Amino acid sequence: MAKKDGKDGTSVEKAGAESLTTRDRILQVALEVFAERGLHGATMSEIAKRAGLTGGALYRYFDNKEGVFQAVVESRSMAFTALDMVRDLIPELEPGTAIKFLIQGMFTYFYLEADFMRVVVGESVKDPAMAGAFFEKMLAPSRDFVRECVVLWQEKGLLRESVDPLLATMAFMGMTGYLMVEQALFANPELASYEPARLAEEFSELYLTGILK
């Protein structure tokens, strides 16, 4: 975890805007290092060097590289705002529009944060606990939100009665999640020509065909 106080007794929170900028720079270059070398191959000295800091200065912010990694995961996960944007609108949207909006938000995030997704997916396989913040702040809320939507639409009579909300949710997460793996881990060249908006259009149509009346 990030340290609240430096080893010289200086409070990071009191360091002002300059310290906040420095911390952001640390997280940015740390993501680059993690993407290139993985958590195991990354070192605090390399992160400090790329951030333009001495090793001692870096330790004023973080105790170790695991703490830096956790901070990277937390900061990037909180940047995923598609759920917050659409949550209040869902009661007023029909399923096609809502699903398309959500998928496009997720795909845009995947494309913009390809390095982050590559790092967090790779490390979560090796040590699920290290990517806990990603699951807690992004995956779990996304899953729960989709299930809430499916239940709501089913109550309104918009979906087939036989649709199981849990399975419909897992189908949605699996569909979007697999594209994330293809794009983030393997950079599938066949996907290079597909913009997030087009993917959202086609994926939402395929998904809704299976659950709508």
C-alpha positions as CSV (number, residue, x, y, z in Angstrom):
1,M,0.0,0.0,0.0
2,A,1.1,3.6,-0.5
3,K,2.7,5.1,2.5
4,K,1.0,8.0,4.2
5,D,4.2,9.3,5.7
6,G,7.7,9.4,4.3
7,K,10.6,7.8,6.1
8,D,11.8,11.3,7.0
9,G,8.5,12.0,8.7
10,T,7.2,14.1,5.8
11,S,3.5,13.6,5.2
12,V,2.7,12.7,1.6
13,E,-0.7,14.2,1.9
14,K,0.9,17.5,2.9
15,A,3.4,17.5,0.1
16,G,1.0,19.4,-2.1
17,A,0.3,19.2,-5.8
18,E,3.9,18.5,-6.7
19,S,3.8,15.3,-4.8
20,L,0.5,14.2,-6.3
21,T,2.0,14.8,-9.8
22,T,5.1,12.8,-8.8
23,R,2.9,9.9,-7.6
24,D,1.0,9.9,-10.8
25,R,4.2,9.8,-12.7
26,I,5.4,6.9,-10.6
27,L,2.2,4.9,-11.4
28,Q,2.5,5.7,-15.1
29,V,6.1,4.6,-15.5
30,A,5.5,1.6,-13.2
31,L,2.7,0.4,-15.5
32,E,5.2,0.6,-18.4
33,V,7.8,-1.5,-16.4
34,F,5.2,-4.0,-15.3
35,A,3.9,-4.4,-18.9
36,E,7.5,-5.0,-20.2
37,R,8.8,-7.2,-17.4
38,G,5.9,-8.4,-15.3
39,L,5.7,-8.0,-11.6
40,H,8.4,-10.6,-10.9
41,G,10.9,-8.9,-13.3
42,A,10.2,-5.3,-12.3
43,T,12.4,-3.6,-9.7
44,M,12.0,-0.5,-7.6
45,S,15.2,0.9,-8.9
46,E,14.0,0.7,-12.5
47,I,10.7,2.3,-11.6
48,A,12.5,5.1,-9.8
49,K,15.0,5.6,-12.7
50,R,12.2,6.0,-15.2
51,A,10.2,8.3,-12.9
52,G,13.3,10.5,-12.5
53,L,13.6,9.7,-8.8
54,T,16.3,8.3,-6.5
55,G,15.5,5.0,-5.0
56,G,15.1,6.6,-1.6
57,A,12.6,9.1,-3.0
58,L,10.5,6.3,-4.4
59,Y,10.3,4.6,-1.0
60,R,8.8,7.8,0.4
61,Y,5.7,6.8,-1.5
62,F,5.7,3.0,-1.6
63,D,7.2,0.3,0.6
64,N,7.8,-2.1,-2.2
65,K,6.9,-3.0,-5.8
66,E,3.8,-4.9,-4.7
67,G,2.5,-1.7,-3.2
68,V,3.2,0.1,-6.4
69,F,1.4,-2.6,-8.4
70,Q,-1.6,-2.4,-6.1
71,A,-1.8,1.4,-6.5
72,V,-1.6,1.0,-10.3
73,V,-4.5,-1.5,-10.2
74,E,-6.6,0.7,-8.0
75,S,-6.0,3.9,-10.0
76,R,-6.7,2.3,-13.4
77,S,-9.8,0.3,-12.1
78,M,-11.4,3.5,-10.7
79,A,-11.0,5.1,-14.1
80,F,-13.7,2.7,-15.5
81,T,-16.7,5.0,-15.3
82,A,-19.2,3.4,-17.8
83,L,-21.2,1.9,-15.0
84,D,-21.5,5.2,-13.2
85,M,-22.6,6.9,-16.3
86,V,-25.3,4.5,-17.3
87,R,-26.6,3.3,-13.9
88,D,-29.1,6.1,-13.3
89,L,-30.3,5.9,-16.9
90,I,-31.1,2.2,-17.0
91,P,-34.7,2.4,-15.9
92,E,-35.4,4.7,-18.8
93,L,-33.5,2.8,-21.5
94,E,-34.6,-0.2,-23.5
95,P,-32.2,-3.2,-23.4
96,G,-30.6,-2.7,-26.8
97,T,-29.5,0.9,-26.1
98,A,-28.3,0.1,-22.5
99,I,-26.3,-3.0,-23.5
100,K,-24.8,-1.2,-26.5
101,F,-23.7,1.7,-24.3
102,L,-22.2,-0.6,-21.7
103,I,-20.3,-2.7,-24.2
104,Q,-18.9,0.3,-25.9
105,G,-17.7,1.7,-22.6
106,M,-16.0,-1.5,-21.7
107,F,-14.4,-2.0,-25.1
108,T,-13.2,1.6,-25.3
109,Y,-11.6,1.0,-21.8
110,F,-10.0,-2.2,-23.0
111,Y,-8.5,-0.5,-26.0
112,L,-7.2,2.6,-24.2
113,E,-5.8,0.6,-21.3
114,A,-4.3,-2.3,-23.2
115,D,-1.0,-2.3,-21.3
116,F,-2.9,-2.2,-18.0
117,M,-5.2,-5.1,-19.0
118,R,-2.2,-7.1,-20.1
119,V,-0.5,-6.6,-16.8
120,V,-3.5,-7.2,-14.6
121,V,-4.8,-10.3,-16.4
122,G,-1.3,-11.8,-16.5
123,E,-0.6,-11.2,-12.8
124,S,-4.1,-12.3,-11.7
125,V,-3.4,-15.8,-13.2
126,K,-0.1,-16.0,-11.1
127,D,-1.5,-14.5,-8.0
128,P,-5.3,-13.6,-7.9
129,A,-4.8,-11.6,-4.7
130,M,-2.6,-9.1,-6.5
131,A,-5.4,-8.2,-8.8
132,G,-8.0,-8.1,-6.1
133,A,-8.7,-4.4,-6.5
134,F,-9.4,-4.9,-10.2
135,F,-12.0,-7.6,-9.4
136,E,-13.5,-5.6,-6.5
137,K,-13.7,-2.2,-8.3
138,M,-14.4,-3.3,-11.9
139,L,-15.3,-6.9,-12.6
140,A,-17.6,-7.5,-9.7
141,P,-19.6,-4.2,-10.0
142,S,-19.9,-4.8,-13.8
143,R,-21.2,-8.4,-13.2
144,D,-23.6,-7.3,-10.6
145,F,-24.9,-4.4,-12.6
146,V,-25.5,-6.5,-15.7
147,R,-27.5,-9.0,-13.6
148,E,-29.6,-6.1,-12.1
149,C,-30.4,-5.0,-15.6
150,V,-31.4,-8.5,-16.8
151,V,-33.7,-8.9,-13.8
152,L,-35.2,-5.5,-14.3
153,W,-35.9,-6.2,-18.0
154,Q,-37.3,-9.6,-17.2
155,E,-39.7,-8.0,-14.7
156,K,-40.8,-5.6,-17.4
157,G,-41.6,-8.5,-19.7
158,L,-38.9,-7.5,-22.2
159,L,-37.0,-10.8,-22.0
160,R,-37.9,-14.4,-22.5
161,E,-39.3,-15.9,-19.3
162,S,-36.9,-18.8,-19.6
163,V,-33.8,-16.6,-19.4
164,D,-31.8,-17.3,-16.3
165,P,-30.4,-13.9,-15.0
166,L,-27.2,-15.6,-13.7
167,L,-26.4,-17.4,-16.9
168,A,-27.3,-14.4,-19.0
169,T,-24.9,-12.3,-16.9
170,M,-22.1,-14.9,-17.2
171,A,-22.7,-15.0,-21.0
172,F,-22.3,-11.3,-21.2
173,M,-19.2,-11.2,-19.1
174,G,-17.7,-14.1,-21.0
175,M,-18.4,-12.5,-24.3
176,T,-16.8,-9.2,-23.5
177,G,-14.1,-10.8,-21.4
178,Y,-12.8,-13.0,-24.1
179,L,-12.4,-10.0,-26.5
180,M,-10.4,-8.4,-23.7
181,V,-8.1,-11.4,-23.6
182,E,-7.6,-11.4,-27.4
183,Q,-6.9,-7.7,-27.5
184,A,-4.9,-7.2,-24.3
185,L,-2.9,-10.4,-24.2
186,F,-2.5,-11.4,-27.8
187,A,-3.1,-8.2,-29.8
188,N,-5.0,-10.2,-32.4
189,P,-4.4,-8.4,-35.7
190,E,-7.8,-9.5,-37.0
191,L,-9.3,-7.1,-34.4
192,A,-7.2,-4.1,-35.5
193,S,-9.8,-2.8,-38.0
194,Y,-12.7,-3.0,-35.5
195,E,-13.5,0.2,-33.7
196,P,-15.2,-0.1,-30.2
197,A,-18.4,1.4,-31.5
198,R,-18.7,-1.3,-34.3
199,L,-17.8,-4.0,-31.8
200,A,-20.5,-2.8,-29.4
201,E,-23.1,-2.7,-32.2
202,E,-22.4,-6.3,-33.3
203,F,-21.8,-7.8,-29.9
204,S,-25.0,-6.3,-28.5
205,E,-27.0,-7.6,-31.4
206,L,-25.6,-11.1,-30.9
207,Y,-26.2,-11.0,-27.2
208,L,-29.7,-9.6,-27.3
209,T,-30.8,-12.0,-30.0
210,G,-30.5,-14.7,-27.4
211,I,-32.4,-13.1,-24.5
212,L,-35.0,-10.7,-26.0
213,K,-38.6,-11.8,-26.7
